[in-house]
Amino acid sequence: HQGAIAVMHSSGGLSSIEEASVRGASLLSSGPAGGLLGTRALAARLGLDPVLATDVGGTSFDVGLVIDGEPSYAEMPIYAKYPVALPTIDVPSIGAGGGSIGWVEPETGILRVGPQSAGARPGPACYGLGGTEPTVTDANVVLGRINPGNFLGGRMTLDADRAHAAVAARVAEPLGMTVEEAALAMIDIVDAQLADLIRRVTVERGMDPASFAVFGYGGAAGLHVD
């Protein structure tokens, strides 16, 4: 049995393959839009409202709101400094996620996390695919928050020694910290970045974040949304 293939676009609806192929701009944030629609459906079943949807992936952190059962929309979204004249579901994003790289700023000696990302390849040092930069995922491995032997439900084994070595060489030693202190410092920084975006989409819009139920999804959400 064959059926038509539909593609989600950034406003939450569906289009055909043919239409999507000539309107690429309408797909720019279709992934985050899909997450917010999933949040809306689950929140309705659970009787929760308003809801804060948080998506912690490998390269980015996306936040959206569902209020009175509906997601908010951005009338003129901006992508890479370019405004796009298409309505989209409003899901602000920052460059912070599991692949975000921890690094020491040469001029100041201050620890930074992101916005550079190791991506999926080579990925975090613990993937064993050639990556040498310490990422947030490596920091979580060092701290014992990820089980190296049961990653992705056991489909992938992580190299804890490589994670330890990357954090030690690039963060701990330059800052005179233990590896565990350096890993925790990386986590504290990225968590602060996530919290700042949540404040921007709630407090700066006149809403109290404490009144929202929080939904966390994406590969790293369980490690940072608490």
N, C-alpha and C positions, 0 to 999 in steps of 0.2 A: 504494500500500500504506500502510495506517495502522496504527500501533501505539499501545499505551498509553504515556502520558507519566508518567515516574517522577521524583520529587523527592528529592534527597539530604537527609537530616536530620543533625543534629549528632553523632549517635552513629555515623555512618558507613553506616547502612543506607539503604533506599529506602522511600518511601511514595507512595501515589497522590495525584493532585491533590486528590481529595475529602478524604482524610485530612489532607493538608498544610494545607488551607484552614481547618481547625478546630483545628489544633495548631501555630499559628505559632511558639510558643516552642521547638518542636523544631528549628526551622530557623535559630536565631540565629547559630550559627557553622558552618553547613554548608559554606561555602566553604573555610575553613581545614581542616575535617575532610577534605574532598575532596582537598586538597593533600597531607595526611599519608597518605591511603590510596594516592595515586599514588606518593608516596615509598616506601611499603612495597613496592609492586609492583615498582618499578624496582630498589630495593635488593636484593630477593630475586633478581631476574634477574642482577644484578651480583655477587651473593655478598657484600654488604656488611652488616655488623651490628657494633655499634649505629650508628644514623644520627641525625644532627641535621638536622631539616627547617626551613629558614628561608625565609620568604615576605616579601619586601620589596615592598610595593605602593605606591600613591600616598598613602595616609593612615595605614597601619599597618604594623607589623613583627610577624609571628606566628612563634612557635617551637614545634615539637613534637618528640617523641622516638619513635623506633622501636627497641625493645630486644627481643632474641630474636624478631624478626619480628613484633612486635605493637606497636601504638600504645598510649600510656598514656591512661587515662580520668580525668575529673574527676567525682566522684559528685555534687557539689553546686556547679556553676559559678555564678559571680556576673557578672551583666551590669548595668552602670550602677548598681552598689551593691545590686542586687536578686538574692538567691539564687534559682536555678531548680532545682526538684526533678526534674531529668531528667539521666540520665547522658550525658555528651558526651565526645568525644575531646578530650583536654587540649591546647589550643593557646593558651598565654598570649600576650597582645598588648600592645603599647604604641603610642602615637600618634607614629610616626616612619616617614617614607617619602619618596618623591620629591616629594610636594606639600607637605611640612612647610615652614613659613615661618620664615625667619631674621629675628630682630628684636632690637633693643637694649633691654634693660630700663631704663625711664626713671629709676628710683630708684637703680640701681647702676651703670648704664653697661656692664653685662655682656651679652655676646652669648648669645642663646638660640636654640634651633631647636625649633619645635613647642611644644606639641602642636597648635597651630592649623595647619590645612591649607587650601591653595587649592583642593583638590578637583579635579574634572575641568573644571568651569566656574566661574569664569573660568580656573582652572588656573594653572600657572606663567606668569610674565611672557613667557617665550619662546614660549608657545603663540599669542600675538597675539590672544587672545580678550577682552582687557580687564583681565587681571590685572596688578597693579603691584607686588605683594609678591614679594620674592626667595625662591625656594624652593630645596630641595636640587637639583632638576632644573636650575634656572637656574645654580646653582653649578657643577654638572658641565658645563654648556655653556660657562661662562666658562673652565673649566680644560681644555677641549678633550677631555673624556672622552666626550662625546656629539657625533656628527656631525650638525650642524643640517640638512644636506641629505639625510640618509638615516635619519630618525627613523621608527620603525615600518616598517622595511623600505622606506623611500622613500614611504610613503603620506602622510606629513606633513612639512612643512618648518618648522623652528623659526627664530625670530628671535633671533639671537645678540646683536644690538644691544640689544634690549629686556631680555634677561637681564643683560647688562653694566650697563645703566642702572639696573635695579632693585637689583642688588647694590651698585652704587656709591652710590646715594642713601640706601638704608635701612641699610646695614651699613658699607661702607668709609669713607665720609665721616664719619659720627658717631664712628667708632673711630680715625680717623686712619691707616687702612690703605690699601694699594693694593687694587684690585678683586680681583686674584688672591689676595692674602693673605686678604682677607675671605672669598672663596669657599672657600679651603682650610680656614679656621677653621670654616666651617659644616659642611664634610664631616667634619672631625675630631670635631666635637661629635656629629653624628648617628651616626657610626661608634662612638663611645664609648657612646652609648645602646643601640645594637644589641648591642654586646659585653656590656653590663651585664645585659641580659635573658638572654643565653646563659648567663652565669655564674649567674643566679638559677635557671634550670631544670636546671643540671648541678651546679655546685660546691655550691650550697646544698642540694642533695638528695644530696650525698655521692658524686657522680660526677665523673670526670676528663674534661673536654671534649676533651682531646687524644686520647682513645681513640675518638672518634666520627668517622665520615665525615660531611662536611657537604654537604647538598644545598641549592642556592640556586635559588629560582624567584620569580616575580612580576616586574613590570615593571622594578624597579630592582635586582634581586638581583645581576646581573653587575657592577654598579658598586660594590657594598659588601661582598660576601661574597668575601673573599680570604684 
